[in-house]
Amino acid sequence: MNIDWAALGSVFGVSLLVTVGLGGAFALGIAGLSRASAATAAEDGGTGGGTGAGRQALLARLGAYACFGVCLAAVAFGIYVIVA
């Protein structure tokens, strides 16, 4: 039995990077939604947030949705690779 260590190492490296990257993207999405919720609460609570808090909430929500989109695209690509 002959093991191709270079191929095994490259598969390990790529899977590690993708796992850390997707985990990080999902965590950033959760943090963005939390920040958007806090900014919306500050705007609704009248703590002096003004329109800046609303804009901050919108940008945080859009960033979170972008991160979740990256995660969804990676999962869809994985399913495509498995099926094809």
Buried (B, 14 or more C-beta within 10 A) or exposed (E): EEEEEEEEEEEEEEEEEEEEEBEEBBEBBEBBBEBBEBBBEBBEEEEEBEEEBBEBBEBBBEBBBEBBEBBEEBEEEEEEEEEE
